[in-house]
Amino acid sequence: MIKIERIDPRDPRALPLWQGSEDEQVRLYPPEALSLYTPKRLAEENIRFYLGTLDGTPAAIGGYKAHKNYADLKRIFVADTARGLGLGPALMAHLEREAGFESLPLMKLETGIHSPAAIKFYTRLGYRPCEKYGDFLGHPISVFMEKPLITTRPASPDEPATASLLRQSHALMQSLFPAETCHFLDFDALKAPNIRFFVATRQTQTLGTGALALKEGYAELKSMFVDTQARGSGAADAIMHRLESTASAEGITDIKLETGTGLDAAHRLYTRHGYTPCGPFGDYIGQDTAYNLYFEKTLSFPG
């Protein structure tokens, strides 16, 4: 089981991994090319630092430094015994998602020409060469890469690109289901005090929408929709994580949702995120039809 958690860089569990990273860098690079980031400096500069565990054993570290318009990856390292088991991609996905929550549109990194496996790994995750930046501008053996991130932010349904997506979503539901079985929220309803409404964006493109309706004792997912051109991009996952994090921050652990039959891609998304079928709830009790399906999840992470 893989778990990613935010920690202080000086956490004793991370220090052996930090030393492993140092030892690897010393083998590959001259002293003048080595990172100046120690656990103490990472903590002092408020690096968002994370520990990855595999079946309870610390096996990976990594973080990022938040700048005004980008995030800078720092100290990505996976223990030899854990490589190839999915921990590296899981850690990177977590860092990218957290940076996206901070509305940082770009992730940058510096690595070196003597780390071909790392370069291949980052390339596989969508990173591409970029211009030099930061502390390593003068190092000829440095390799610089970047990746546009999917960011999520609170939004108004009246924003033009957002409104267009919502109209597409409403039109799709009306084309697939009888009117009495469509329970989407209109623009005014999405502005209610108990609604937390978000959009996912990448660079200048609005990719998708999602909302959380705060109810008595639970929250309900609403208005989940991703542009057809952006499906498979990770936008839906980013929105789901943002909505669940929002629920957790509100002190809510139970999340429910209503969807429609035949929306197989949506069902797979919810199942992948740990949602399981349940019966009608709230206002749906007494309005259930053959077209309606219901899912629920109890959040297991702390707020």
C-alpha positions in Angstrom: 0.0 0.0 0.0 1.3 3.4 -1.0 0.8 6.4 1.3 2.0 10.0 0.8 2.1 12.4 3.7 3.5 15.9 4.3 6.3 16.0 6.8 9.0 18.3 8.2 12.1 17.7 6.1 14.0 17.0 9.4 11.6 14.2 10.3 13.9 11.2 11.3 12.0 8.9 9.0 13.2 11.0 6.0 16.8 11.3 7.0 18.1 7.9 5.7 16.4 8.6 2.4 17.9 12.1 2.2 21.3 10.5 2.9 20.7 7.9 0.1 20.0 10.8 -2.2 23.2 12.6 -1.2 25.2 9.4 -1.7 23.8 8.9 -5.2 24.5 12.5 -6.1 28.1 12.4 -4.8 28.7 9.3 -7.0 27.5 11.0 -10.1 28.4 14.7 -9.9 31.4 16.9 -9.0 31.1 19.0 -5.8 30.3 22.2 -7.5 27.2 20.7 -9.2 25.7 19.3 -6.0 22.5 20.7 -4.5 22.9 23.0 -1.5 19.6 21.9 0.0 20.0 20.3 3.4 17.0 19.2 5.5 17.5 22.3 7.6 17.4 24.6 4.5 14.4 22.8 3.2 12.6 23.5 6.4 13.7 27.1 6.7 12.5 27.9 3.1 9.1 26.3 3.7 9.6 23.6 1.1 6.4 21.5 0.8 8.0 18.2 1.7 6.5 14.7 1.5 7.3 11.2 2.6 6.2 8.2 0.6 5.8 4.9 2.4 5.3 1.4 0.9 3.4 -0.9 3.2 4.4 1.3 6.1 8.1 1.5 5.2 9.6 4.9 4.3 10.8 4.6 0.8 10.6 8.0 -1.0 10.9 11.7 -0.4 10.3 14.8 -2.4 9.0 18.3 -2.3 8.6 21.6 -4.2 9.3 25.2 -3.5 6.4 27.6 -4.4 7.4 30.6 -6.5 5.1 33.3 -7.8 4.4 31.6 -11.1 5.7 28.1 -10.8 6.7 25.3 -8.4 10.3 23.9 -8.3 10.8 20.2 -7.5 13.3 19.5 -4.8 14.9 16.3 -3.5 13.0 13.6 -5.4 14.4 10.2 -4.4 13.0 6.7 -4.2 14.9 3.9 -2.4 16.4 1.3 -4.7 14.2 -1.4 -3.1 11.0 0.5 -4.0 11.8 1.5 -7.6 9.5 0.2 -10.2 6.6 -0.4 -7.7 4.7 2.8 -8.5 5.8 4.9 -5.6 7.7 7.4 -7.7 4.8 8.2 -10.0 2.4 8.4 -7.0 4.7 10.9 -5.2 5.0 13.0 -8.4 1.2 13.0 -8.9 0.7 14.1 -5.3 3.2 16.9 -5.6 1.7 18.1 -8.9 -1.8 18.0 -7.4 -0.7 20.0 -4.3 1.0 22.6 -6.4 -2.2 22.8 -8.5 -4.2 23.4 -5.4 -1.9 26.4 -4.8 -2.8 27.6 -8.4 0.8 27.2 -9.5 0.5 26.6 -13.3 3.9 25.1 -13.9 6.2 22.6 -12.3 9.9 23.0 -13.1 12.9 20.8 -12.2 16.7 20.6 -12.5 18.5 17.3 -12.9 21.8 16.3 -14.5 23.1 14.7 -17.6 24.5 11.8 -15.6 20.9 10.8 -14.4 19.4 9.3 -17.6 16.9 7.1 -15.6 15.6 10.3 -13.9 15.3 12.1 -17.2 13.5 9.2 -18.7 11.2 9.1 -15.7 10.3 12.8 -15.9 9.8 12.6 -19.7 7.4 9.7 -19.2 5.4 11.9 -16.8 5.1 14.6 -19.4 8.0 16.9 -18.6 9.9 18.5 -21.4 13.2 20.5 -21.7 13.0 24.2 -20.8 15.2 27.2 -20.4 17.7 27.4 -17.5 16.5 28.9 -14.2 17.4 29.2 -10.5 20.6 28.2 -8.8 22.1 26.1 -11.6 22.2 28.6 -14.4 25.9 28.3 -14.8 26.2 24.5 -14.6 26.7 22.9 -18.1 25.8 19.5 -16.8 22.4 20.5 -15.6 19.2 19.5 -17.4 16.1 21.7 -17.0 12.5 20.4 -17.5 9.0 21.7 -17.0 5.4 20.6 -17.2 2.1 22.6 -17.3 0.0 21.7 -14.3 -3.7 21.2 -13.9 -4.8 23.8 -11.3 -8.0 23.9 -9.4 -9.5 27.0 -8.0 -12.8 28.4 -6.6 -14.8 30.0 -9.5 -18.0 31.7 -10.5 -20.4 29.8 -12.8 -20.8 33.0 -14.7 -17.2 33.0 -16.0 -17.5 32.7 -19.8 -15.5 29.5 -20.3 -17.0 27.9 -17.1 -20.5 28.8 -18.2 -19.9 27.2 -21.6 -18.9 23.9 -19.9 -21.9 24.0 -17.6 -24.3 24.5 -20.5 -22.6 21.6 -22.3 -23.1 19.4 -19.2 -26.8 20.5 -18.8 -27.5 19.8 -22.5 -25.9 16.4 -22.3 -28.0 15.4 -19.3 -31.2 16.6 -21.0 -30.4 14.7 -24.1 -29.8 11.4 -22.2 -32.5 11.4 -19.5 -36.1 12.5 -18.9 -36.4 16.0 -17.4 -37.7 14.7 -14.1 -34.6 12.6 -13.5 -32.1 15.4 -14.2 -30.9 17.0 -10.9 -28.1 19.3 -12.0 -27.7 22.7 -10.3 -28.5 25.7 -12.4 -26.3 28.8 -12.3 -28.2 30.5 -9.4 -28.1 27.3 -7.3 -24.3 27.1 -7.8 -24.0 30.5 -6.1 -25.8 29.3 -2.9 -23.9 29.7 0.4 -23.6 26.0 1.0 -22.0 25.4 -2.4 -18.2 25.2 -3.0 -17.7 25.4 -6.8 -14.4 24.8 -8.5 -12.9 24.7 -12.0 -9.8 22.9 -13.3 -7.6 24.8 -15.7 -4.3 24.2 -17.5 -2.5 27.3 -18.7 -5.4 29.4 -20.2 -7.8 26.5 -20.9 -10.7 25.7 -18.6 -10.9 21.9 -18.5 -13.7 21.0 -16.1 -16.0 21.8 -13.2 -17.1 20.3 -9.9 -19.1 21.4 -6.9 -19.6 20.3 -3.3 -23.0 20.8 -1.7 -22.7 21.0 2.1 -25.6 19.1 3.7 -26.6 18.1 7.2 -24.0 15.4 8.1 -22.6 14.9 4.6 -21.6 16.6 1.4 -22.8 15.9 -2.1 -20.8 16.0 -5.3 -22.4 18.0 -8.0 -21.7 19.5 -11.5 -18.9 17.1 -12.3 -18.0 17.7 -16.0 -14.9 17.7 -18.1 -14.6 19.1 -21.6 -14.6 16.2 -24.1 -11.2 17.4 -25.5 -9.7 17.2 -22.0 -10.8 13.8 -20.9 -8.0 11.5 -19.9 -5.9 14.6 -19.0 -6.3 14.1 -15.2 -8.7 17.0 -14.8 -11.4 14.9 -13.4 -9.0 13.4 -10.8 -7.8 16.9 -9.9 -11.4 18.1 -9.3 -12.2 15.0 -7.3 -9.2 15.5 -5.0 -10.0 19.2 -4.6 -13.6 18.5 -3.6 -12.6 15.8 -1.2 -9.9 18.0 0.4 -12.5 20.7 0.7 -15.0 18.4 2.4 -12.2 17.3 4.8 -11.3 20.9 5.6 -15.0 21.5 6.4 -15.0 18.6 8.9 -17.1 16.4 6.6 -16.1 12.7 6.2 -19.2 11.3 4.3 -19.6 12.2 0.6 -22.5 11.1 -1.6 -23.4 11.6 -5.2 -26.2 10.9 -7.7 -25.4 10.1 -11.3 -27.2 8.5 -14.3 -27.3 5.0 -15.8 -25.1 4.6 -18.8 -22.5 7.1 -17.8 -19.8 4.4 -17.6 -16.8 6.7 -17.6 -18.2 8.7 -14.7 -18.9 5.4 -12.8 -15.3 4.3 -13.4 -14.0 7.6 -12.1 -16.0 7.3 -8.9 -15.1 3.7 -8.4 -11.4 4.5 -8.9 -11.7 7.1 -6.1 -13.2 4.6 -3.7 -16.9 5.3 -4.1 -19.3 2.4 -3.7 -23.0 2.0 -4.6 -25.6 3.1 -2.1 -29.3 3.8 -1.9 -31.2 7.1 -2.5 -30.4 9.8 0.1 -31.7 13.3 1.0 -34.0 14.9 -1.6 -33.7 11.8 -3.8 -35.7 9.6 -1.4 -39.0 9.2 -3.1 -37.8 10.5 -6.4 -35.7 7.4 -7.4 -36.1 6.1 -10.9 -34.5 3.5 -13.1 -32.2 6.2 -14.5 -30.6 7.2 -11.1 -27.6 5.6 -9.5 -26.1 6.6 -6.1 -22.6 6.3 -4.7 -20.9 7.2 -1.4 -17.5 7.3 0.3 -16.2 7.8 3.8 -13.0 9.9 3.8 -10.2 8.2 5.6 -7.5 11.0 5.6 -7.3 13.7 8.2 -8.4 17.3 7.5 
